[in-house]
């Protein structure tokens, strides 16, 4: 069972697991959208699409009832909390509170809701809970205050669940990928809307302190983002597969260039060095 299968990592993961012979329950935000239609067209009949907005408690419950009806007493082997949003990249002071709340609602509260709902099925199978966090959830990265804070909350939730659920044989893992080129970078319409909201809500003194040139320059950062991201998603897919199948999965995976090294620098070097780096 995975969420956020419309695009990006979730979409690739649904195809990947289906191709390996898994019975996949792919949650999508839009059951009639292009991502869902492509999964219907390219995947086997083992894959089931579920209308799933993880911020909608009714849809989460309906997804649980559909999955439990199919798996019956055998339980569900794995839940992958993949659905997520990335807010407009800007300084934390500039972001309106609505963006912080939206990131928390999807990236944290939605994942917690889905986990809590499906845990009875995981308990039956002594299965796996895999949470898609981010490099920004383990280390501070400028311009990602809202996104990073929500992913840090998800990472801490993963760690606590790993300890608490071990008595039932459930294994929990957090994935902290570095930059990968996924659908999350392509939300230009959403970012245009968020940028407009941010600029309209800026106090005059804050706007003056940052300066118009700096504020305008924030948007110019967006077209360059894909250049820093890897188009090959296979390291992330392999990490998730290991978390799902390994007898002793890791509690934390850091697929992608620089993810592990940067985390080590943050953990073991003085903070002034990390900030400079």
Helices and strands as residue ranges (DSSP letters): H 8-19, E 25-28, H 34-42, E 48-51, H 57-71, G 72-74, E 78-81, H 97-103, I 104-110, H 111-125, E 128-132, G 135-137, H 145-164, G 165-168, E 171-175, G 183-186, H 188-200, H 204-210, H 212-222, G 225-228, H 234-245, E 252-253, H 259-268, H 271-276
